[in-house]
Structures are given as C-alpha cells and as structure tokens.
C-alpha cells in the first residue's frame, strides 16, 4: 500500500496521544511548578534553583537528546526503532518523577545535591522516552494530512494534561497532603507515575511503525549531522522551537507570582464571585458531602483560585484552537497558518503589560484569546518537524527521523532551560523574598514584564523566522508524492514480508 494513502485508526491516534498525556503530567509540572517547588516548598535559594534548572536543562539539550537521537535511529528490534524505548523507559520515568518532587530532610547542602541528582536523572530518562515518542509520530504514516490529524489528537491529550497540572494540581496537593504541600506534591506525583506508566504501555501496544528506512541504508554520524547542517528548514525549526519554549516556560512559570503579588486580591475575589466560581465550588461540595464523600478542597485564597481558573480558561480555548488547526493547515499550509496565528497570540501577550491590578476581566479575556490563537499553532509545530524529516529524506535519499526530532527536542530543552532559569533569575535579580506577603515594587515590576513583554519578544522573533522556512503547501504535496513513489518502488523491488501487527 502507498504510504501516502495510509489512514490511521482512531484507536491508534488515541493510543499514540496517551503517551504524550503521560509525559506531560510531568513535563507541565516541571514547566509550571519546578521553580516554585524548589524555592517555596523545598527551601532552595532562588539563585541556586535557577542554576540547577538552567545547567541540567542544557545538559539534556546538548548531551542527552542528541545522543539519544543517534542511538534511536540505529536501534533495530522486531518492534521497530522507537516503540521499544517507550516500553523500556515507562517505569524509570515514573520512579524518577516521584523522586524529583520528594523532599527528604538532608540539610541545606544535601537538598541542593539531591535536587541536582534527581533532576539530572529525570531529564536523562525524559530524553530516552520523549525523543523516540516524538520521532514515532513521523513514521506512523507518510500522509501529511494524517499527520496533521494525529498531532491534533496528540495535543488535545497534552491540553488535558496541562489542564490537570495548571488548574487542578494545587487543589490536588492540598487534598493529597492534607494541607502539607511537600506531602501533597509527593503523593500527586505518585499518582501521576502510576497513570503515566499505564498510558506509556498503551502507546506501545496500539501503534505500529510503517515508514521504515531500507534495510541496506547505512549512514555515519557525520553524514547524519551533515544532512542536518545543509537542511535550512531544520535550522529554522530548531530556532523556532527554542523561541517558542522560552516563552512558554517564562510565562508559565511566572504567572503564579503575577496573581499572588500584582493583581488586586479584593478584585480577584469579587471577580470570582461575579462569575459564580465560588457558588460552583460550594454546589460541588454540597453534592459530594450529600453523597457521603469528602469535600473538594479548593484553595481558599482568591489569587490561587483565580490562577487556576485563569489557566483553565486558556487551556479550554487552546483546545478550541487545536480544533481549527487541521482545516486551516490543509487549506493554507502549515507555515502560513502557524505564522499568522502566532502573530495574533503575541498581541494578547503584550496586552498584559498595560493592565492595572484591578482589570481582572481584561486579564482573563486576554488569556483566553491568546490561548485560542496559540492553540492553532500547537499541533502544527510537530507536524512541521515531521515534514522536515521527510524533506531531509527527499533531498538526501536517506532517512534519519530521530536525529531530526532530537535536534528539535534539543531546542525545546534549551528553550525550557532558558525560560525556566529566567523565572528564578528574574525573581532573584529583582529581590524576590520567598514566602513574603508583599514584594518590593521593583520585584513586582519584574514580574509584570516577565508575563508580557519578555515572553512576547521570542514569539515575534519566531514569526520573522518563518519567512525563511521554504516548505509551503505546494512543496509539502510534492515531497509527499515523490517519497510515496520512491517507497512504492522500493517495496515492489523487495521480497514480500508480513506486515501483521507485532506482539512483545
């Protein structure tokens, strides 16, 4: 069968997407709460926390991920190149996630050493899991429209994980820790580890690699790296990935401080009352207690409740945006849709710079509109990276999917490391005092810039980069057609082999 004609079943799309839901229960926690956990829960100084996040992130970007790309492309098993890594790392990923968010009493120096060790090991295993997972999305089918659909499924699952972390994690921490945040984080991560391991196994059993390099293909590391260096779309996507994830880490990590120290608490409380949020929680708890169950322990302070509702609104509108992504991309091409949607979403980021502390309604409206337009771009980023792998095969007559994706994940980790370190670094630079009820004016000013102007700048640079990305809609179709013809010829020339689904 021609690769371009392959249609993925709903079961395979859902099974694949559950792998990213599992990974993002941890990934979103790292992006949103790692700096907060280190400084306010485990008691590590902000500057030290910034160093740990930055250095380990760069180690993952420049060592673990590229090496994993080279290894995955050269992995040969009866299950394929990439699926076995999801199986092999499922349990270690869960265990290290739990350890990284545990709080053993080791003294000041011991805590820092423990954070270094557990975060380093978690980033290592994350690379061994997520790089093959991402590359797997590029070899399930050669049909670019099906890839758009697959990535839409995948990122609805990602948004579900993001909703759990950004909206429900703090209430879960209170519930599972009975008010003790350290115990709550540990118990929440235990739950995520169990669920995540099960989802990784589902991904392994429900997917199948179809785009396979010819058995006789052999390439050296230098050839793979040379192919990347000559691939301009790859260079553009690498830079774009870095910029996008700098913004996500910076805005995501700083927003909790924006709610705690900039927005007016009385106005936040009035807004929650006006939109019926408190009444909804009261009605939920009345129903739970009436049924003999435990009440839902939502945070009682207005900033934390409003922060969770703020994230919920953004995520819901991101999911709506994802729903428009495939149709727009099929009609106008991924590059054009990505650039247009990212431009508009950036305007709503910049708007946060101008809101006074009492403009709560405008803050929420901007978050939802930003979420909608950014949501359109989410599945397109990874579909474009898969297209870059096809572009490399089309130009060089050699396929190296994992090394292409490893470079993008390298960019992701660089972006997260820079953005995450900026969160802690900006706080330290502006004199943030952990646990203080009120922060200095300079600290608050730094927090405002870090949720508006600073994260908008990388997005704007990313829009400019897309003018150098040469895979437009016409080129997409040409690559898909010509690669399909080559693969069909290769299959016709090769001995017939069974394509039945494998079993471990």
CORTALIN-V722965 format. One record per residue. N is the residue number from 1. PSI is psi in radians with two decimals (NA if undefined). BURIAL is 1 if it has 9 or more other C-alpha atoms within 8 Angstrom, else 0. Layout:
n:N psi:PSI burial:BURIAL
n:N psi:PSI burial:BURIAL
This chain:
n:1 psi:2.44 burial:0
n:2 psi:2.32 burial:1
n:3 psi:-0.65 burial:1
n:4 psi:-0.35 burial:1
n:5 psi:-0.05 burial:0
n:6 psi:2.26 burial:1
n:7 psi:2.20 burial:0
n:8 psi:2.45 burial:1
n:9 psi:2.78 burial:0
n:10 psi:-0.66 burial:0
n:11 psi:-0.77 burial:0
n:12 psi:-0.68 burial:1
n:13 psi:-0.77 burial:1
n:14 psi:-0.76 burial:1
n:15 psi:-0.74 burial:1
n:16 psi:-0.74 burial:1
n:17 psi:-0.52 burial:1
n:18 psi:-0.46 burial:1
n:19 psi:-0.69 burial:1
n:20 psi:-0.50 burial:1
n:21 psi:-0.78 burial:1
n:22 psi:-0.85 burial:1
n:23 psi:-0.63 burial:1
n:24 psi:-0.29 burial:1
n:25 psi:-0.58 burial:1
n:26 psi:-0.83 burial:1
n:27 psi:-0.83 burial:0
n:28 psi:-0.56 burial:1
n:29 psi:-0.73 burial:1
n:30 psi:-0.80 burial:1
n:31 psi:-0.77 burial:1
n:32 psi:-0.59 burial:1
n:33 psi:-0.06 burial:1
n:34 psi:-0.81 burial:1
n:35 psi:-0.76 burial:1
n:36 psi:-0.74 burial:1
n:37 psi:-0.81 burial:1
n:38 psi:-0.77 burial:1
n:39 psi:-0.78 burial:1
n:40 psi:-0.29 burial:1
n:41 psi:-0.85 burial:1
n:42 psi:-0.22 burial:1
n:43 psi:0.53 burial:0
n:44 psi:2.36 burial:1
n:45 psi:2.50 burial:0
n:46 psi:-0.76 burial:1
n:47 psi:-0.66 burial:1
n:48 psi:-0.73 burial:1
n:49 psi:-0.73 burial:1
n:50 psi:-0.71 burial:1
n:51 psi:-0.78 burial:1
n:52 psi:-0.87 burial:1
n:53 psi:-0.74 burial:1
n:54 psi:-0.87 burial:1
n:55 psi:-0.81 burial:1
n:56 psi:-0.66 burial:1
n:57 psi:-0.73 burial:1
n:58 psi:-0.60 burial:1
n:59 psi:-0.74 burial:1
n:60 psi:-0.68 burial:1
n:61 psi:-0.79 burial:1
n:62 psi:-0.18 burial:1
n:63 psi:-1.11 burial:1
n:64 psi:-0.83 burial:1
n:65 psi:-0.86 burial:1
n:66 psi:-0.73 burial:1
n:67 psi:-0.69 burial:0
n:68 psi:-0.61 burial:1
n:69 psi:-0.78 burial:1
n:70 psi:-0.71 burial:1
n:71 psi:-0.79 burial:0
n:72 psi:-0.71 burial:1
n:73 psi:-0.40 burial:1
n:74 psi:0.12 burial:0
n:75 psi:2.30 burial:1
n:76 psi:1.92 burial:0
n:77 psi:2.96 burial:0
n:78 psi:-0.21 burial:0
n:79 psi:-0.07 burial:1
n:80 psi:-2.94 burial:1
n:81 psi:-0.65 burial:1
n:82 psi:-0.61 burial:1
n:83 psi:-0.74 burial:1
n:84 psi:-0.53 burial:1
n:85 psi:-0.54 burial:1
n:86 psi:-0.71 burial:1
n:87 psi:-0.84 burial:1
n:88 psi:-0.50 burial:0
n:89 psi:-0.04 burial:1
n:90 psi:-0.91 burial:1
n:91 psi:-0.82 burial:0
n:92 psi:-0.64 burial:0
n:93 psi:-0.82 burial:1
n:94 psi:-0.77 burial:1
n:95 psi:-0.79 burial:1
n:96 psi:-0.52 burial:1
n:97 psi:-0.74 burial:1
n:98 psi:-0.79 burial:1
n:99 psi:-0.66 burial:0
n:100 psi:-0.44 burial:1
n:101 psi:0.46 burial:1
n:102 psi:2.82 burial:1
n:103 psi:1.12 burial:0
n:104 psi:2.49 burial:0
n:105 psi:1.68 burial:0
n:106 psi:0.13 burial:0
n:107 psi:2.96 burial:0
n:108 psi:-0.89 burial:0
n:109 psi:-0.65 burial:0
n:110 psi:-0.66 burial:0
n:111 psi:-0.75 burial:1
n:112 psi:-0.77 burial:1
n:113 psi:-0.71 burial:0
n:114 psi:-0.74 burial:0
n:115 psi:-0.79 burial:1
n:116 psi:-0.85 burial:1
n:117 psi:-0.86 burial:0
n:118 psi:-0.66 burial:1
n:119 psi:-0.66 burial:1
n:120 psi:-0.82 burial:1
n:121 psi:-0.65 burial:1
n:122 psi:-0.74 burial:1
n:123 psi:-0.65 burial:1
n:124 psi:-0.87 burial:1
n:125 psi:-0.60 burial:1
n:126 psi:-0.72 burial:1
n:127 psi:-0.74 burial:1
n:128 psi:-0.35 burial:1
n:129 psi:-0.88 burial:1
n:130 psi:-0.53 burial:1
n:131 psi:-0.90 burial:1
n:132 psi:-0.63 burial:1
n:133 psi:-0.83 burial:1
n:134 psi:-0.75 burial:1
n:135 psi:-0.57 burial:1
n:136 psi:-0.62 burial:1
n:137 psi:-0.35 burial:1
n:138 psi:-0.12 burial:1
n:139 psi:0.09 burial:1
n:140 psi:-0.53 burial:1
n:141 psi:2.67 burial:1
n:142 psi:0.00 burial:1
n:143 psi:2.06 burial:1
n:144 psi:-0.58 burial:1
n:145 psi:-0.70 burial:0
n:146 psi:-0.60 burial:1
n:147 psi:-0.71 burial:1
n:148 psi:-0.75 burial:1
n:149 psi:-0.78 burial:1
n:150 psi:-0.78 burial:1
n:151 psi:-0.53 burial:1
n:152 psi:-0.79 burial:1
n:153 psi:-0.82 burial:1
n:154 psi:-0.77 burial:1
n:155 psi:-0.22 burial:1
n:156 psi:-0.72 burial:1
n:157 psi:-0.71 burial:1
n:158 psi:-0.75 burial:1
n:159 psi:-0.57 burial:1
n:160 psi:-0.77 burial:1
n:161 psi:-0.72 burial:1
n:162 psi:-0.67 burial:1
n:163 psi:-0.81 burial:1
n:164 psi:-0.78 burial:1
n:165 psi:-0.89 burial:1
n:166 psi:-0.39 burial:1
n:167 psi:-0.73 burial:1
n:168 psi:-0.18 burial:1
n:169 psi:-0.81 burial:1
n:170 psi:-0.78 burial:1
n:171 psi:-0.69 burial:1
n:172 psi:-0.70 burial:1
n:173 psi:-0.74 burial:1
n:174 psi:-0.74 burial:1
n:175 psi:-0.88 burial:1
n:176 psi:-0.35 burial:1
n:177 psi:0.05 burial:1
n:178 psi:0.76 burial:0
n:179 psi:-0.28 burial:1
n:180 psi:1.94 burial:1
n:181 psi:-0.63 burial:1
n:182 psi:-0.82 burial:1
n:183 psi:-0.67 burial:1
n:184 psi:-0.78 burial:1
n:185 psi:-0.75 burial:1
n:186 psi:-0.79 burial:1
n:187 psi:-0.63 burial:1
n:188 psi:-0.72 burial:1
n:189 psi:-0.52 burial:1
n:190 psi:-0.79 burial:1
n:191 psi:-0.80 burial:0
n:192 psi:-0.64 burial:1
n:193 psi:-0.75 burial:1
n:194 psi:-0.85 burial:1
n:195 psi:-0.77 burial:1
n:196 psi:-0.73 burial:1
n:197 psi:-0.76 burial:1
n:198 psi:-0.72 burial:0
n:199 psi:-0.66 burial:1
n:200 psi:-0.70 burial:1
n:201 psi:-0.66 burial:1
n:202 psi:-0.75 burial:1
n:203 psi:-0.79 burial:1
n:204 psi:-0.78 burial:1
n:205 psi:-0.33 burial:0
n:206 psi:-0.05 burial:1
n:207 psi:2.85 burial:1
n:208 psi:2.32 burial:1
n:209 psi:2.20 burial:1
n:210 psi:-0.56 burial:0
n:211 psi:1.78 burial:1
n:212 psi:2.27 burial:0
n:213 psi:2.66 burial:0
n:214 psi:2.47 burial:0
n:215 psi:-0.53 burial:0
n:216 psi:-0.11 burial:0
n:217 psi:2.21 burial:0
n:218 psi:2.35 burial:0
n:219 psi:2.57 burial:0
n:220 psi:2.90 burial:0
n:221 psi:-0.72 burial:0
n:222 psi:-0.64 burial:0
n:223 psi:-0.75 burial:0
n:224 psi:-0.80 burial:1
n:225 psi:-0.64 burial:0
n:226 psi:-0.69 burial:0
n:227 psi:-0.73 burial:1
n:228 psi:-0.80 burial:1
n:229 psi:-0.55 burial:0
n:230 psi:-0.03 burial:0
n:231 psi:1.68 burial:1
n:232 psi:-0.72 burial:0
n:233 psi:-0.63 burial:1
n:234 psi:-0.75 burial:1
n:235 psi:-0.69 burial:1
n:236 psi:-0.80 burial:1
n:237 psi:-0.58 burial:1
n:238 psi:-0.87 burial:1
n:239 psi:-0.70 burial:1
n:240 psi:-0.74 burial:1
n:241 psi:-0.76 burial:1
n:242 psi:-0.86 burial:1
n:243 psi:-0.75 burial:1
n:244 psi:-0.75 burial:1
n:245 psi:-0.37 burial:1
n:246 psi:-0.82 burial:1
n:247 psi:-0.83 burial:1
n:248 psi:-0.77 burial:1
n:249 psi:-0.71 burial:1
n:250 psi:-0.92 burial:1
n:251 psi:-0.78 burial:1
n:252 psi:-0.71 burial:1
n:253 psi:-0.43 burial:1
n:254 psi:-0.31 burial:1
n:255 psi:-0.64 burial:1
n:256 psi:-0.62 burial:1
n:257 psi:-0.60 burial:1
n:258 psi:-0.72 burial:1
n:259 psi:-0.63 burial:1
n:260 psi:-0.59 burial:1
n:261 psi:-0.18 burial:1
n:262 psi:-0.93 burial:1
n:263 psi:2.54 burial:1
n:264 psi:2.12 burial:0
n:265 psi:-0.75 burial:1
n:266 psi:-0.69 burial:0
n:267 psi:-0.58 burial:1
n:268 psi:-0.78 burial:1
n:269 psi:-0.73 burial:1
n:270 psi:-0.67 burial:0
n:271 psi:-0.77 burial:1
n:272 psi:-0.67 burial:1
n:273 psi:-0.72 burial:1
n:274 psi:-0.66 burial:0
n:275 psi:0.01 burial:0
n:276 psi:0.28 burial:0
n:277 psi:-0.84 burial:1
n:278 psi:-0.66 burial:0
n:279 psi:-0.64 burial:0
n:280 psi:-0.75 burial:0
n:281 psi:-0.71 burial:1
n:282 psi:-0.72 burial:0
n:283 psi:-0.69 burial:0
n:284 psi:-0.80 burial:1
n:285 psi:-0.60 burial:1
n:286 psi:-0.69 burial:1
n:287 psi:-0.71 burial:0
n:288 psi:-0.84 burial:1
n:289 psi:-0.57 burial:1
n:290 psi:-0.47 burial:0
n:291 psi:0.11 burial:0
n:292 psi:0.27 burial:0
n:293 psi:2.98 burial:0
n:294 psi:2.46 burial:0
n:295 psi:2.63 burial:0
n:296 psi:2.03 burial:1
n:297 psi:1.33 burial:0
n:298 psi:2.53 burial:0
n:299 psi:2.38 burial:1
n:300 psi:-0.43 burial:0
n:301 psi:2.49 burial:0
n:302 psi:-0.74 burial:1
n:303 psi:-0.74 burial:1
n:304 psi:-0.73 burial:1
n:305 psi:-0.77 burial:1
n:306 psi:-0.66 burial:1
n:307 psi:-0.78 burial:1
n:308 psi:-0.73 burial:1
n:309 psi:-0.67 burial:1
n:310 psi:-0.84 burial:1
n:311 psi:-0.69 burial:1
n:312 psi:-0.78 burial:1
n:313 psi:-0.76 burial:1
n:314 psi:-0.73 burial:1
n:315 psi:-0.75 burial:1
n:316 psi:-0.74 burial:1
n:317 psi:-0.48 burial:1
n:318 psi:-0.74 burial:1
n:319 psi:-0.70 burial:1
n:320 psi:-0.76 burial:1
n:321 psi:-0.71 burial:1
n:322 psi:-0.64 burial:1
n:323 psi:-0.46 burial:1
n:324 psi:-0.25 burial:1
n:325 psi:-0.86 burial:1
n:326 psi:-0.81 burial:1
n:327 psi:-0.78 burial:0
n:328 psi:-0.75 burial:1
n:329 psi:-0.70 burial:1
n:330 psi:-0.55 burial:1
n:331 psi:-0.72 burial:0
n:332 psi:-0.12 burial:1
n:333 psi:2.55 burial:1
n:334 psi:-0.78 burial:1
n:335 psi:-0.84 burial:1
n:336 psi:-0.73 burial:1
n:337 psi:-0.75 burial:1
n:338 psi:-0.87 burial:1
n:339 psi:-0.75 burial:1
n:340 psi:-0.80 burial:1
n:341 psi:-0.68 burial:1
n:342 psi:-0.63 burial:1
n:343 psi:-0.81 burial:1
n:344 psi:-0.70 burial:1
n:345 psi:-0.56 burial:1
n:346 psi:-0.61 burial:1
n:347 psi:-0.66 burial:1
n:348 psi:-0.40 burial:1
n:349 psi:-0.82 burial:1
n:350 psi:-0.51 burial:1
n:351 psi:-0.50 burial:1
n:352 psi:-0.43 burial:1
n:353 psi:-0.46 burial:1
n:354 psi:-0.06 burial:0
n:355 psi:2.32 burial:1
n:356 psi:2.94 burial:0
n:357 psi:-0.34 burial:0
n:358 psi:0.05 burial:1
n:359 psi:1.01 burial:0
n:360 psi:-0.73 burial:1
n:361 psi:-0.72 burial:0
n:362 psi:-0.66 burial:0
n:363 psi:-0.80 burial:1
n:364 psi:-0.71 burial:1
n:365 psi:-0.74 burial:0
n:366 psi:-0.67 burial:1
n:367 psi:-0.76 burial:1
n:368 psi:-0.71 burial:1
n:369 psi:-0.69 burial:1
n:370 psi:-0.77 burial:1
n:371 psi:-0.71 burial:1
n:372 psi:-0.89 burial:1
n:373 psi:-0.64 burial:1
n:374 psi:-0.61 burial:1
n:375 psi:-0.60 burial:1
n:376 psi:-0.60 burial:1
n:377 psi:-0.36 burial:1
n:378 psi:-0.98 burial:1
n:379 psi:-0.40 burial:1
n:380 psi:-0.59 burial:1
n:381 psi:-0.85 burial:1
n:382 psi:-0.54 burial:1
n:383 psi:-0.64 burial:1
n:384 psi:-0.63 burial:1
n:385 psi:-0.69 burial:1
n:386 psi:-0.66 burial:1
n:387 psi:-0.61 burial:1
n:388 psi:-0.65 burial:1
n:389 psi:-0.72 burial:1
n:390 psi:-0.71 burial:1
n:391 psi:-0.73 burial:1
n:392 psi:-0.76 burial:1
n:393 psi:-0.70 burial:1
n:394 psi:-0.73 burial:1
n:395 psi:-0.66 burial:0
n:396 psi:-0.14 burial:0
n:397 psi:0.49 burial:0
n:398 psi:2.41 burial:1
n:399 psi:2.27 burial:1
n:400 psi:1.31 burial:1
n:401 psi:-0.83 burial:1
n:402 psi:-0.66 burial:1
n:403 psi:-0.58 burial:1
n:404 psi:-0.84 burial:1
n:405 psi:-0.56 burial:1
n:406 psi:-0.65 burial:1
n:407 psi:-0.68 burial:1
n:408 psi:-0.71 burial:1
n:409 psi:-0.52 burial:1
n:410 psi:-0.80 burial:1
n:411 psi:-0.70 burial:1
n:412 psi:-0.82 burial:1
n:413 psi:-0.63 burial:1
n:414 psi:-0.81 burial:1
n:415 psi:-0.80 burial:1
n:416 psi:-0.68 burial:1
n:417 psi:-0.81 burial:1
n:418 psi:-0.84 burial:1
n:419 psi:-0.76 burial:1
n:420 psi:-0.71 burial:1
n:421 psi:-0.60 burial:1
n:422 psi:-0.63 burial:1
n:423 psi:-0.99 burial:1
n:424 psi:-0.65 burial:1
n:425 psi:-0.73 burial:1
n:426 psi:-0.71 burial:1
n:427 psi:-0.81 burial:1
n:428 psi:-0.76 burial:1
n:429 psi:-0.66 burial:0
n:430 psi:0.22 burial:1
n:431 psi:0.57 burial:1
n:432 psi:2.38 burial:1
n:433 psi:1.91 burial:0
n:434 psi:2.29 burial:0
n:435 psi:-0.11 burial:0
n:436 psi:2.42 burial:0
n:437 psi:-0.48 burial:0
n:438 psi:2.45 burial:0
n:439 psi:2.78 burial:1
n:440 psi:2.76 burial:0
n:441 psi:-0.68 burial:0
n:442 psi:-0.64 burial:0
n:443 psi:-0.79 burial:1
n:444 psi:-0.68 burial:1
n:445 psi:-0.72 burial:0
n:446 psi:-0.68 burial:1
n:447 psi:-0.74 burial:1
n:448 psi:-0.78 burial:1
n:449 psi:-0.58 burial:1
n:450 psi:-0.15 burial:1
n:451 psi:0.08 burial:1
n:452 psi:-1.44 burial:1
n:453 psi:-0.85 burial:1
n:454 psi:-0.83 burial:1
n:455 psi:-0.35 burial:1
n:456 psi:-0.57 burial:1
n:457 psi:-0.80 burial:0
n:458 psi:-0.65 burial:1
n:459 psi:-0.77 burial:1
n:460 psi:-0.68 burial:1
n:461 psi:-0.63 burial:1
n:462 psi:-0.69 burial:1
n:463 psi:-0.76 burial:1
n:464 psi:-0.67 burial:0
n:465 psi:-0.56 burial:1
n:466 psi:-0.32 burial:1
n:467 psi:-0.30 burial:0
n:468 psi:-0.07 burial:0
n:469 psi:2.03 burial:1
n:470 psi:-0.01 burial:0
n:471 psi:1.49 burial:1
n:472 psi:-3.03 burial:1
n:473 psi:-0.73 burial:1
n:474 psi:-0.71 burial:0
n:475 psi:-0.66 burial:1
n:476 psi:-0.85 burial:1
n:477 psi:-0.67 burial:0
n:478 psi:-0.79 burial:0
n:479 psi:-0.82 burial:1
n:480 psi:-0.77 burial:1
n:481 psi:-0.83 burial:1
n:482 psi:-0.64 burial:1
n:483 psi:-0.66 burial:1
n:484 psi:-0.71 burial:1
n:485 psi:-0.74 burial:1
n:486 psi:-0.77 burial:0
n:487 psi:-0.64 burial:1
n:488 psi:-0.74 burial:1
n:489 psi:-0.72 burial:0
n:490 psi:-0.68 burial:1
n:491 psi:-0.70 burial:1
n:492 psi:-0.50 burial:0
n:493 psi:-0.28 burial:0
n:494 psi:2.76 burial:0
n:495 psi:2.61 burial:0
n:496 psi:2.33 burial:0
n:497 psi:2.73 burial:0
n:498 psi:2.42 burial:0
n:499 psi:0.33 burial:0
n:500 psi:2.58 burial:0
n:501 psi:2.48 burial:0
n:502 psi:2.99 burial:0
n:503 psi:2.52 burial:0
n:504 psi:NA burial:0
